[in-house]
């Protein structure tokens, strides 16, 4: 849908008094011209853009025609028809070499590294230094090289045409096979055309009385030969960025296209004038067709060729043409008055409020995309205009520029006379027509008068235009802003803010205050739809930039907000329709796509809610699959204050039910649908109780069916209340649709209403085998027994027990058995009817005690045994629980004391055991031993009663605990030194080899293939942090089952040497060591006090020294151990996403003992 808009026109003339015979522009932007008359040649060179003076080389004589010229470092190289290769410098002309035979055609490759020459019946390939790279001799046998087989893709012959006899022939065979008939007026010349990358060259020549072109590789090797084509002309042009070769067929008069393998592909018709030249633009988008009086520019979209522009000059005829090798929209044409015309174009849409106009030859295709979305060449209507070059769309009218006039087409058609050649044309917001024209004096801009310009206009939009240096003016001629450089595409956000795209896809913003900033790179299309700027990026994203925020920020690609939407590759933006919440995109093939970005849709919904149009807001949300929670969350106060009005606007109960059933306990305006211009994403978007609050508020205004929906959607669902409201079978059917049928059936059954349960089962289409026999059996039971059986089947055991204990329902044994089966002892003991049967409570208490013993609750079991009077079992339970005071209160006999003391010793409860031996067994020796094991040295001194033999026992206990403590300190020192050394090695290894670090255990066995396939790939830097192989990482499959997660946790806990978890294990191990030291500190203090009290000075000082050594070692190295960089904390989850592991926290070191 793009048009070629002329933006610049310039003529180079009077360069030399001699006639111009050849010119070229090289990739270094050097324009080289050759002039010749009567054998005298003059070469002139200048830079194409900067306008510097021409460099004239000394004239030199020649007797031959110049075939091709090329700018070299110090001069110009000319290839002459007689075979001479001449270098022209400031010092004169010199012959570099020559051939014995005349040259029929010569052409440099696009990179100017290879020269292709055709002499007699052979082709020669020469390097830049004119060394022979290859040669090939033409032969009639060449025509047998390519076996052209066409399956007729896209041809009419291959389409289904019915079952008639015509359809029985082979569809891959055309009705007419060309034999290569030669044109009567064939000039017999040879033509050469290189592909843009210089890897292939096509040579057109006559062979065996037919016109054929051969495709050669860069070294002169023949690649393919074209298939026969009747009346083929010698003209051809190789597409720079493709594999298509354009050629001319004289009868019928058309452009035909061949593939690189020589197979004919497609064609399009031309007017009857004789074609004199063909050339592709450097981006392969535009094909220039030269006639004697003018040049046509053609583009292709959707398998249709459009003539976009006609270039002509009054009273002049064309001589040659070429596209600029770097600037893809700059065309140079040589006219017969020895002048070179330079014509620059930009590709632009003619669009206004969804109406687009496309130039197609002498027709303008007009389509209102807001009403119908159809791609060209289809259109709503067509406007006939002779030779259009540009078109602008206004309110119900068009302005079409031709080479001499501007046609304004609306309710009527008027013609505006233009001085010079019209170029840019546009309508202002008030409907005024503005245009630029190129005259002999320069470019002028006309809108209700003429405004002189200091620089040529390159872009014209409503109310504003931009000049070549990037300055922005109003149509009245006042400068308002400047980009600082030209932007072929720019838009106005308002009267003071403008956005422009440079040729390198940079997005610039220019303000009226003179400030200009670069917003981003890789932007391909822009448009303004207040209050946002829409842009398309080369990474295939449609993005929205808020215009009313203090800073203009382009969102990131991975942003999940309403500002970013992924689109199809190579799309361009055609039109934005805010009223329809849509954006029209054109794909590279030419088809159109309508997308509804979340930004436009949600903004429209917000405006509808603000204007109290909830019915339309609901419709839009439902159509575009927007979360209906937005209707409530956007303005909760307004929603709750207008419930009755909202229900009336939404209308039918089906729509109300959909709204209620979509509610969730979260605030979507704080997450997915947040207003991105003034809020940030909140991870806490939960709103507990929201569903219940809305449902309760709506209930008074709802019909019965919607009330059922509200009750069923509450959290948790109030199904019993909903079932009570059911009056007809359709109500039950509605509830079955809203909730799980089994849950609804169980709820009805739990209401003890068998008829209701039967109705639910039938409406839920449950299998009668599942419920019919059960319901019939319940009808025959007594009421309390029925309720017990129902609750038991529903696993409501506490409720079932309340019915079971009703007198007459069950006997005592059945009650106890039921309680024991379901462990309902606590609930049963609270029921008043338990005591109505003698001995039932005692049986339950004893049964509960046995259950508590099995569960390890020995103290509670002993209490139950004590309640039923079984002191023996109670004593045993207390002993096992370590409750020695309770046990001795029941049995303080010597045997009981012995059993209690032995149990405490086995349980290593040293302090309790010491008290039993001290106060009950009167054994001070054992008591002192156990006091020392418990570090209760003060109690041990008290027990010794200052007796020397008992004090010796205390000393022995001090020495024993001193040895244990010193052993602990020695272990800590050894562990710290060992792990610190290994930690340093691990970190040094990772710093030296980041990719190889942590790959221990991931190597592949010698007999296993490590070739990369879809299913098995060697472990990578990312997969070592996950539990995925390379194959599962590629497909996204996850092996993170619960078993594998436990296995991974075990790997982390082991921290095996050489694995990725080793460093984490070493740091965590240091933390555990510090915790051990902290726990041992109180005991160490008590031990130090005991040693000091017994005047064991050596042991006391060694104890303090050992503790100080451990603490000092930790204090000196703890910062290094816990200094983990952010890079070391990077991990990859099972989806390959990067996350940061928790940073280890260093525990507080223990204080000194004294």
Secondary structure, DSSP 8 states (H G I E B T S, - for coil): --EEEEEEEEEE--S-SS-EEEEEE-TT-EEEEEEEETTEEEEEEEETTT----EE---EE-SS-EEEEEE-SSEEEEEETTS-EEEEETTEEEEEE--SS-EEEEEE-TTSSEEEEEETTEEEEEETT--EEEEEE--GGGGGS-------TT-GGGS---SSGGGGS-TTS-SS-------TT-----EEEE-TTSSEEEEEEEETTEEEEEEEETTS-EEEE----TTEEEEEEE-TTSSEEEEEETTTTEEEEEETTS-EEEEEE--SS---EEEE-TTS--EEEE-SSEEEEEEEETTEEEEEEEEE-TT--EEEEEE-SS-TTEEEEEETTS-EEEEEEEEE-EEETTEEEEEETTEEEEEETTT----TT--SEEEE-TT--EEEEETTEEEEE-SSEEEEESSSEEEEE-SSEEEEEEE-TTS-EEEEEEETTEEEEESSSEE--SS-EEEEETTEEEETTSEEEETTS-EEEE-SS--SEEEESSSSEEEEE-TT--EEEEETTS-EEEEES-EEEEEEETTEEEEEETTSEEEEEESSSSS-----TT--STTEEE--TT-EEEEEEGGGTEEEEE-TTS-EEEE--HHHHHHHHHHHHHTT-HHHHHHHHHHTT--THHHHHTTHHHHHHTHHHHHHHH-SHHHHHHHHHT--SB-GGGTTT--TTT----S--B-TTHHHHHHHHHHTT--HHHHHHHHHHSSS--HHHHHHH--SHHHHHHHHHHS-HHHHHHHHHHTT-HHHHHHHHHHTT--HHHHHHHHHHHHTS-HHHHHHHHHHHTT-HHHHHHHHTSTTT--HHHHHHHHHHHT-HHHHHH-GGGGGSTTHHHHHHHHHHHHHHHTT-HHHHHHHHHHHT-HHHHHHHHHHHT-HHHHHHH--SHHHHHHHHHHHHHTT-HHHHHHIIIIIS--HHHHHHHHHHTT-HHHHHHHHTT-HHHHHHHHHHHHHHHHHHHHHHHHHHHHHHHHHHHHHHHHHHHHH-TTTTTBTT----TTS-----SS-----TTGGGSS--HHHHHH------HHHHHHHHHHHHH--TTBTTHHHHHHHHHHHHHHHHHHHHHHHHHHHHHHHHTT-HHHHHHHHHHHHHHHHHHHHHHHHHT---TGGGEEE-TTS-EEE--------------
